[in-house]
């Protein structure tokens, strides 16, 4: 995040307002942005907004806000329930039991094949999804109609919802096996600069096709595993002021 904005290379991973709803990194759940306001300014290296007290909740992610808060409320759902009181929900797209929930829309599909998609609708939607090896693409199933994501962040109209569209996710997040088998099990790096992507394992001697015998180098390999804070810093223990 740079000056409160998300650069193109970080799109789909981070967020900039606690009011925003999006999809968790696996696209299996609808989630709220984890941004909140600390009581004190964050260290300069972790200041991503003009308000220097704003940041994410996770110290291991260098206080970058992500879509990681799974419980949230939204007004129309409260209306559907006939209540003026705030109601909290967790939208797990893979939970078939939510298909008949009062906040589920007719276009949505919850269950094993359900995945979260960002939309310009009231909130992200849970839609039936498949990974097409023939097309090397994410496919979204709307009854007898199938729409294919031919590239990351492509915009596709939603059948049955005129004027509304979805944003295709990164192929690697929803269909990692189309890039590298099992996404290298989190134990290696997927090398995609060749016609046939392959796993470069953390253990160079690992013969398995998806690094099953290699160690896990880091839970979050793209960020520092332990942010360096000033001596005596208590940023990781700050309470939220909101």
C-alpha positions as CSV (number, residue, x, y, z in Angstrom):
1,X,0.0,0.0,0.0
2,X,1.5,3.3,-1.1
3,X,0.0,6.6,0.1
4,X,-3.3,4.9,0.9
5,X,-3.6,3.4,-2.6
6,X,-3.1,-0.2,-3.7
7,X,-0.7,-0.6,-6.6
8,X,-1.6,-3.1,-9.4
9,X,0.8,-5.7,-8.2
10,X,-0.9,-5.9,-4.8
11,X,-4.4,-5.8,-6.1
12,X,-6.6,-8.5,-4.6
13,X,-4.4,-8.9,-1.5
14,X,-4.8,-5.7,0.5
15,X,-7.5,-3.2,1.3
16,X,-7.8,0.4,2.4
17,X,-10.9,0.9,4.5
18,X,-12.6,-1.1,7.3
19,X,-15.9,-0.4,5.6
20,X,-14.9,-2.5,2.5
21,X,-16.2,-6.0,2.0
22,X,-14.1,-8.3,-0.2
23,X,-12.9,-11.9,-0.5
24,X,-10.4,-13.6,1.8
25,X,-7.1,-14.7,0.1
26,X,-8.5,-18.2,-0.7
27,X,-11.8,-16.8,-2.1
28,X,-13.7,-19.2,0.0
29,X,-15.3,-16.5,2.2
30,X,-16.7,-13.0,2.1
31,X,-14.6,-10.9,4.5
32,X,-14.3,-7.4,5.8
33,X,-11.1,-5.3,5.6
34,X,-9.0,-5.7,8.8
35,X,-8.0,-2.0,8.9
36,X,-8.5,-0.2,12.3
37,X,-7.3,2.8,14.2
38,X,-4.5,2.5,16.8
39,X,-4.2,4.7,19.8
40,X,-0.7,5.9,18.7
41,X,1.0,6.4,15.4
42,X,2.6,3.3,13.9
43,X,6.3,3.3,13.1
44,X,7.2,5.2,9.9
45,X,8.0,2.0,8.0
46,X,4.4,0.8,8.6
47,X,2.5,4.0,7.8
48,X,0.5,3.5,4.7
49,X,-2.1,6.2,5.1
50,X,-2.2,10.0,5.8
51,X,-3.7,9.1,9.2
52,X,-0.6,7.5,10.7
53,X,-2.6,5.6,13.3
54,X,-4.3,3.5,10.7
55,X,-3.1,0.0,9.9
56,X,-4.0,-3.7,9.7
57,X,-4.5,-5.9,12.7
58,X,-1.7,-8.4,11.9
59,X,1.8,-7.6,13.0
60,X,3.2,-10.4,11.0
61,X,1.8,-8.7,7.8
62,X,3.6,-5.5,8.7
63,X,0.3,-4.0,9.7
64,X,-1.0,-4.1,6.1
65,X,-4.8,-4.3,6.1
66,X,-6.2,-7.4,4.4
67,X,-9.6,-9.0,3.9
68,X,-9.4,-11.2,7.0
69,X,-12.3,-10.3,9.2
70,X,-14.9,-13.0,8.5
71,X,-17.7,-11.8,10.7
72,X,-19.6,-8.6,9.7
73,X,-23.1,-7.2,9.2
74,X,-24.8,-5.4,6.4
75,X,-28.1,-3.4,6.4
76,X,-30.1,-5.4,3.9
77,X,-29.6,-8.6,5.8
78,X,-30.9,-6.9,8.9
79,X,-33.9,-5.8,6.9
80,X,-34.5,-9.3,5.6
81,X,-34.6,-10.5,9.2
82,X,-37.0,-7.8,10.3
83,X,-34.6,-6.4,12.8
84,X,-33.1,-2.9,13.4
85,X,-30.3,-4.4,15.6
86,X,-26.8,-5.0,14.1
87,X,-26.6,-8.6,13.1
88,X,-23.3,-10.5,12.6
89,X,-22.8,-13.0,9.8
90,X,-20.0,-15.2,8.4
91,X,-20.4,-15.9,4.7
92,X,-18.4,-19.1,4.0
93,X,-19.1,-19.8,0.3
94,X,-18.2,-23.5,0.8
95,X,-21.0,-23.9,3.4
96,X,-24.0,-25.5,1.6
97,X,-26.1,-24.8,4.7
98,X,-26.1,-21.1,3.8
99,X,-28.0,-21.6,0.5
100,X,-31.3,-20.9,2.3
101,X,-30.0,-18.2,4.5
102,X,-32.0,-14.9,4.5
103,X,-29.0,-13.0,3.1
104,X,-28.4,-15.4,0.2
105,X,-29.3,-14.2,-3.3
106,X,-30.9,-16.4,-5.9
107,X,-27.8,-16.0,-8.2
108,X,-25.5,-17.4,-5.4
109,X,-24.3,-21.0,-4.9
110,X,-23.0,-22.1,-1.6
111,X,-21.2,-25.4,-1.2
112,X,-18.0,-27.3,-2.1
113,X,-17.7,-25.4,-5.4
114,X,-18.7,-22.0,-4.1
115,X,-16.1,-19.2,-4.3
116,X,-16.2,-15.5,-3.4
117,X,-16.1,-12.9,-6.2
118,X,-15.8,-9.2,-5.8
119,X,-18.7,-7.4,-7.5
120,X,-20.2,-3.9,-8.0
121,X,-23.3,-5.3,-6.3
122,X,-24.2,-4.7,-2.6
123,X,-21.5,-7.2,-1.5
124,X,-19.2,-9.9,-2.9
125,X,-21.2,-12.9,-4.1
126,X,-20.6,-16.7,-3.6
127,X,-20.8,-18.3,-7.0
128,X,-20.3,-21.8,-8.3
129,X,-16.8,-22.2,-9.8
130,X,-14.7,-24.7,-11.6
131,X,-11.1,-24.8,-12.8
132,X,-10.9,-25.5,-16.5
133,X,-7.6,-27.1,-17.5
134,X,-8.6,-26.9,-21.2
135,X,-9.0,-23.1,-21.0
136,X,-6.5,-22.6,-18.2
137,X,-9.1,-20.4,-16.6
138,X,-11.6,-19.9,-13.8
139,X,-15.1,-20.7,-14.9
140,X,-18.2,-19.4,-13.2
141,X,-21.4,-21.4,-13.5
142,X,-24.8,-19.7,-13.6
143,X,-27.2,-22.5,-14.2
144,X,-26.8,-23.4,-17.9
145,X,-24.6,-20.4,-18.5
146,X,-20.8,-20.5,-18.0
147,X,-18.6,-17.5,-18.0
148,X,-14.8,-17.8,-18.2
149,X,-12.2,-15.6,-16.6
150,X,-9.6,-15.3,-19.4
151,X,-7.3,-13.1,-17.4
152,X,-6.9,-11.8,-13.9
153,X,-9.3,-9.0,-12.8
154,X,-11.4,-9.3,-16.0
155,X,-14.8,-7.7,-15.6
156,X,-17.8,-10.0,-16.4
157,X,-21.5,-9.3,-16.4
158,X,-23.6,-11.3,-14.0
159,X,-26.5,-13.1,-15.7
160,X,-29.8,-12.3,-13.9
161,X,-28.4,-9.1,-12.4
162,X,-28.5,-6.5,-15.3
163,X,-26.0,-3.7,-14.8
164,X,-23.9,-5.6,-12.3
165,X,-20.6,-7.3,-12.8
166,X,-18.0,-9.4,-11.1
167,X,-14.2,-9.0,-11.0
168,X,-12.2,-12.2,-11.8
169,X,-9.7,-13.2,-9.2
170,X,-6.1,-14.1,-9.7
171,X,-6.0,-17.5,-11.3
172,X,-3.3,-18.6,-8.9
173,X,-5.5,-17.9,-5.9
174,X,-8.6,-19.9,-7.0
175,X,-7.0,-22.6,-9.2
176,X,-3.4,-23.0,-8.0
177,X,-3.2,-26.5,-9.5
178,X,-3.5,-24.9,-13.0
179,X,-0.3,-23.0,-12.2
180,X,1.7,-25.4,-10.1
181,X,0.4,-28.7,-8.6
182,X,-1.0,-27.9,-5.1
183,X,0.6,-24.5,-5.4
184,X,3.9,-26.2,-4.4
185,X,2.3,-27.0,-1.0
186,X,3.6,-23.7,0.4
187,X,7.0,-25.4,0.4
188,X,8.5,-23.9,-2.8
189,X,8.1,-21.3,-5.5
190,X,6.0,-21.7,-8.6
191,X,8.2,-20.8,-11.6
192,X,6.0,-19.6,-14.4
193,X,8.5,-18.1,-16.9
194,X,8.4,-21.2,-19.0
195,X,5.7,-22.9,-21.1
196,X,5.2,-25.5,-18.3
197,X,5.3,-24.0,-14.8
198,X,7.1,-26.0,-12.2
199,X,7.9,-26.0,-8.5
200,X,11.3,-24.8,-7.3
201,X,11.3,-26.5,-3.9
202,X,12.8,-25.1,-0.7
203,X,14.8,-28.3,-0.6
204,X,16.7,-28.5,-3.9
205,X,17.0,-32.3,-3.5
206,X,13.2,-32.8,-3.2
207,X,12.1,-35.1,-6.1
208,X,8.3,-34.7,-5.5
209,X,6.4,-32.7,-8.1
210,X,4.9,-30.4,-5.5
211,X,7.6,-30.1,-2.8
212,X,5.9,-32.4,-0.4
213,X,9.2,-33.3,1.3
214,X,10.5,-29.7,1.6
215,X,10.4,-27.5,4.7
216,X,8.0,-24.6,5.0
217,X,10.3,-21.5,4.7
218,X,7.7,-19.0,6.0
219,X,4.0,-18.8,6.5
220,X,4.0,-15.4,4.7
221,X,7.0,-15.6,2.3
222,X,6.3,-12.2,0.7
223,X,6.5,-10.2,4.0
224,X,8.9,-10.0,6.8
225,X,8.1,-12.8,9.3
226,X,8.9,-10.5,12.3
227,X,8.7,-6.8,11.7
228,X,11.6,-4.8,13.1
229,X,10.2,-2.4,15.7
230,X,12.0,0.4,17.6
231,X,13.5,-0.5,21.0
232,X,10.9,-0.5,23.7
233,X,8.1,-0.4,21.1
234,X,4.7,-1.6,22.1
235,X,3.0,-1.2,18.8
236,X,2.1,-4.9,18.7
237,X,0.2,-4.4,22.0
238,X,-1.7,-1.2,21.1
239,X,-5.4,-1.4,21.6
240,X,-7.8,-0.2,19.0
241,X,-9.5,3.1,19.4
242,X,-12.5,2.1,17.3
